[in-house]
Amino acid sequence: MFGHSAEQHVAIGVAAEQLGLSDLWIGEHIAAPVDQREGLYHGADIVRDDVELSDIWTVCGAVLAATTTLRVSPGVLIAPLRHPASTALAAVSAARIGGGRFQLGVGAGWLEEEFELIGMEFGNRFGRLSEIVEIVRLLAAGGPVSYSGRYYEFPAIRTTHEPAPFPIIFGGLSEPAVRRAAQLGDGWYGVPGLDLNRVAEVRDIVVEERGTLDGYQLHVRLSPDFTLYDVDRLVELGIDRIVVPWESLWSSKERRTLDADAKIERLQAVAERLGLRGGASSELSAPGGDVAADVGVGHP
C-alpha cells in the first residue's frame, strides 16, 4: 500500500486476509516535495500529484488490530529519518498489537529533501542504518541498553521489560544493499518486476553471505503483467514469498478515483487468478474508503 488516504488501509487489509493473502506491505514517505529537481525522481510515486501520504505506524497498528492472521510490514520504513529508540518503541508496540504478525521492513531512503526537512544528514544514511538495526534489536530484546557507536551514543535506556521479537527485512537492489540485507537482516524485500536472472543473483548473494537460505525470507515482487508461469518459476528458484504489486491492481490515478469495493473486487480477481482459498468469495466489501496494497501471497 502506498499513496492512499489513511482511512483506507484497514478495509483492504481485512479483505486481503479474507482472500487468503498472507502479507501486507505498507510504503512510506513523510513529505512530498512540490518543487522537484529535474532527473532525480525517475517518475517515483512520491512526486505524483495523486499521492496521499499516511503515517506508517498509525496504519500498521490499525491493520494489525483489525486482522488476525495477516502479516503487516512497512515496505519499507526509511529508518535513518528517525532516532533508533523511536523506531524500536514503535516496532515493539506493533509487534505486541499484532501478536507476532509484525515484520520491520527497513531501507536507507533516497529522497534527500526528506532528510533536509527534518535535519538528518543524508550522506551517512547507510552507515547509520546498520547501527539503527543493531540498536533496535537490542532494545526489542528487553531490559536496559546503552550504546556507543560511530553515529549513535546513549546511556542505559529501556524500551520494554519483556522481549518483543520481530523479523527485520531489508529493502534495496544494489549489490551492497543485498549483501547488507544478507549480513544484517532476516530477509529481503525487492523492487517490482525483477527478471528471473536478477532474482537468482540476489538468492546467490544471500547464500554466499549466509551459507544457506534456511530461515531467510526473500520477498519478490512480481511484474504488473505477471502470469502463473512466473509464480511457478520463482518457486522453482526457492522463492516462497511472492508479492503482487499494486500496478497489477489499479493505475496510479485509480488509487484516488476507485472506491473501496471496486478495489476489493480487483484484489479478489487476482486472488482467483492465483487459486487462493478465499478468491471465490463474493461477499467481500469495505466499511469505507478506497485503498491499494502490495500484498504478499503464499504459493497456491
C-alpha positions in Angstrom: 0.0 0.0 0.0 1.2 3.4 -0.9 -0.3 6.7 -1.9 -3.8 6.3 -0.4 -5.5 8.1 2.4 -5.0 6.8 5.9 -8.6 5.6 6.5 -8.4 3.2 3.5 -5.8 0.8 4.9 -8.0 -1.3 7.2 -10.6 -2.2 4.7 -8.1 -3.6 2.2 -6.2 -5.4 4.9 -9.3 -7.2 6.2 -10.3 -8.1 2.6 -6.8 -9.4 1.8 -6.9 -11.6 4.9 -10.3 -13.0 3.9 -9.0 -13.7 0.4 -6.2 -15.9 1.8 -3.4 -13.4 1.2 -0.6 -13.7 3.8 1.2 -10.3 3.9 0.5 -6.6 3.6 3.4 -4.2 2.8 2.8 -0.6 3.5 5.2 2.0 2.0 6.1 5.4 3.5 7.4 8.9 2.8 6.9 11.7 5.3 6.7 14.6 2.8 6.3 15.1 -0.9 8.4 17.9 -2.4 6.4 20.3 -4.5 9.4 21.9 -6.3 11.2 19.0 -7.9 14.8 18.7 -9.1 14.8 17.5 -12.7 16.0 14.0 -13.3 16.1 12.9 -9.7 12.9 11.1 -9.2 12.5 8.8 -12.2 8.7 9.1 -12.0 8.6 7.7 -8.4 5.2 7.7 -6.7 6.2 10.3 -4.1 6.2 13.1 -6.6 2.9 12.4 -8.3 0.0 14.7 -7.7 -2.4 11.8 -7.0 -0.4 10.5 -4.0 -1.8 10.8 -0.4 0.7 10.2 2.5 -0.1 8.4 5.7 1.8 7.8 8.9 3.3 4.4 8.7 3.0 3.5 12.3 -0.6 4.6 12.6 -1.7 2.5 9.7 0.4 -0.6 10.6 -1.2 -0.6 14.1 -4.7 -0.1 12.7 -4.4 -3.0 10.2 -2.8 -5.3 12.8 -5.7 -4.6 15.3 -8.3 -5.3 12.6 -6.9 -8.6 11.4 -5.9 -11.9 13.0 -3.6 -13.8 10.5 -2.3 -11.1 8.2 1.4 -10.2 8.5 1.9 -6.5 8.3 5.2 -4.8 7.4 6.5 -1.3 6.5 7.6 -1.8 2.9 9.9 -0.1 3.8 10.5 2.2 6.7 13.0 4.9 5.9 14.8 4.2 9.1 17.5 6.9 9.0 14.8 9.6 9.3 14.3 8.6 12.9 16.3 8.0 16.1 16.6 4.3 16.6 15.0 4.5 20.0 11.8 5.9 18.4 11.8 3.1 15.8 12.4 0.5 18.5 9.4 1.7 20.6 7.1 1.8 17.6 8.1 -1.6 16.3 7.8 -3.2 19.8 4.3 -1.7 20.1 3.3 -3.0 16.7 4.7 -6.5 17.5 2.6 -6.6 20.6 -0.6 -5.4 18.9 0.0 -8.0 16.1 0.8 -10.9 18.4 3.8 -11.9 16.3 2.4 -10.8 12.9 4.6 -7.7 12.6 7.8 -7.5 10.5 10.0 -4.4 10.3 11.0 -3.6 6.8 13.8 -1.0 6.6 15.7 0.9 4.0 18.2 3.8 3.8 16.0 6.1 1.8 16.8 8.1 -1.4 14.8 11.3 -1.2 17.2 13.9 0.0 14.5 16.6 0.7 13.0 14.4 3.4 16.3 14.3 5.3 16.8 18.1 4.8 13.3 18.7 6.1 13.9 17.1 9.5 17.6 18.0 9.8 19.0 14.5 9.3 22.2 14.0 7.4 21.7 12.3 4.0 25.2 11.2 3.1 25.8 8.9 6.1 22.4 7.1 6.0 23.8 3.7 5.0 26.2 3.7 7.9 23.5 4.8 10.3 21.1 2.1 9.0 23.5 -0.6 10.2 23.7 0.9 13.7 19.9 1.5 13.8 19.2 -2.2 13.1 21.6 -3.2 15.9 20.1 -0.8 18.4 16.5 -1.7 17.5 17.3 -5.4 18.1 19.0 -4.7 21.4 16.1 -2.6 22.7 13.4 -5.0 21.5 15.2 -7.8 23.4 14.1 -6.2 26.7 15.8 -4.6 29.6 18.3 -1.7 29.8 20.5 -0.9 26.9 23.4 1.5 26.5 25.2 2.1 23.2 28.3 3.7 21.8 28.8 3.7 18.1 30.1 5.9 15.3 26.7 7.6 14.8 24.7 6.9 18.0 25.7 7.0 21.6 23.4 7.0 24.7 23.5 5.8 28.4 21.3 3.0 29.6 17.7 3.3 28.4 14.8 0.8 28.3 12.1 0.4 25.7 10.4 -2.8 27.1 10.8 -5.0 30.1 9.9 -8.2 28.2 11.3 -9.3 24.8 9.1 -8.4 21.7 10.9 -10.0 18.8 10.1 -9.4 15.1 12.0 -10.1 11.8 13.8 -7.2 10.2 13.6 -7.2 6.4 15.8 -5.0 4.3 14.9 -3.3 1.0 17.4 -2.3 -1.7 18.6 -3.8 -5.0 22.2 -2.8 -5.5 24.8 -5.5 -4.7 26.0 -3.6 -1.5 22.3 -3.3 -0.4 21.6 -7.0 -0.9 24.8 -8.0 0.9 23.8 -5.7 3.8 20.4 -7.4 3.8 22.0 -10.8 3.9 24.5 -9.9 6.6 22.2 -7.9 9.0 18.7 -8.9 8.1 16.2 -11.7 8.5 15.0 -11.2 4.9 15.0 -9.1 1.7 12.1 -7.2 0.0 12.7 -6.5 -3.7 11.5 -3.9 -6.2 8.8 -5.0 -8.6 9.3 -6.6 -11.9 12.8 -8.1 -11.5 13.7 -10.7 -14.2 14.4 -14.2 -13.0 18.2 -13.9 -13.6 18.4 -10.9 -11.2 16.3 -12.8 -8.6 18.7 -15.7 -8.9 21.6 -13.4 -8.4 20.0 -12.0 -5.3 19.4 -15.5 -4.0 23.0 -16.5 -4.7 24.4 -13.4 -2.9 22.3 -14.3 0.2 23.7 -17.9 0.1 27.2 -16.6 -0.4 26.9 -14.4 2.6 25.0 -16.7 4.9 25.8 -20.2 3.6 22.1 -21.1 3.3 18.7 -19.8 2.6 17.3 -21.6 5.6 15.4 -19.3 7.9 15.8 -16.3 5.5 12.9 -14.6 3.8 13.1 -13.5 0.2 10.0 -11.4 -0.7 9.9 -10.9 -4.5 7.5 -8.6 -6.2 6.0 -9.8 -9.5 5.8 -7.7 -12.6 2.5 -5.9 -13.2 1.5 -8.3 -16.0 2.6 -11.5 -14.2 1.3 -15.0 -15.1 1.1 -18.2 -13.1 4.2 -19.4 -15.0 6.1 -16.5 -13.4 4.9 -17.7 -10.0 6.0 -21.2 -10.7 9.4 -20.2 -11.9 10.0 -18.2 -8.7 9.0 -21.1 -6.5 11.5 -23.3 -8.5 14.2 -20.8 -7.5 13.3 -21.3 -3.9 11.2 -18.1 -3.5 8.1 -18.8 -1.5 7.1 -15.3 -0.6 5.7 -13.7 -3.7 4.3 -10.2 -3.7 1.6 -8.8 -6.0 2.5 -5.2 -6.9 -0.2 -2.5 -6.8 0.4 -1.9 -10.5 -1.4 -5.2 -11.2 -4.5 -4.0 -9.4 -5.0 -0.3 -10.4 -3.3 2.6 -12.0 -1.8 5.4 -10.0 -4.7 7.7 -10.8 -7.2 5.0 -9.8 -5.9 5.0 -6.2 -7.8 8.2 -5.8 -10.8 7.5 -8.1 -11.9 3.9 -7.3 -13.9 3.3 -4.2 -13.1 0.6 -1.8 -15.5 -2.0 -3.1 -14.2 -1.6 -6.6 -10.6 -2.1 -5.4 -11.5 -5.1 -3.4 -13.1 -6.6 -6.5 -9.8 -6.1 -8.3 -8.0 -7.8 -5.4 -10.4 -10.7 -5.5 -9.8 -11.2 -9.2 -6.1 -11.5 -8.5 -6.7 -14.0 -5.7 -8.8 -16.1 -8.1 -6.1 -16.0 -10.7 -3.7 -17.4 -8.1 -6.1 -20.0 -6.9 -6.2 -18.8 -3.3 -8.8 -20.3 -1.0 -10.7 -17.0 -0.5 -10.7 -16.0 -4.1 -14.2 -17.4 -4.8 -15.9 -15.3 -2.2 -18.4 -12.8 -3.5 -19.4 -11.2 -0.1 -16.3 -9.0 0.4 -16.9 -5.3 0.9 -15.2 -2.5 2.6 -16.5 -0.4 5.5 -15.5 2.7 3.7 -12.7 4.4 1.8 -10.5 3.2 -1.1 -7.2 1.5 -0.8 -4.3 -0.1 -2.6 -1.8 -2.7 -1.5 1.4 -4.6 -2.2 0.1 -8.0 -1.0 2.4 -11.0 -0.3 0.9 -14.3 -1.3 1.6 -17.9 -0.5 2.0 -20.2 -3.4 -1.3 -22.0 -4.2 
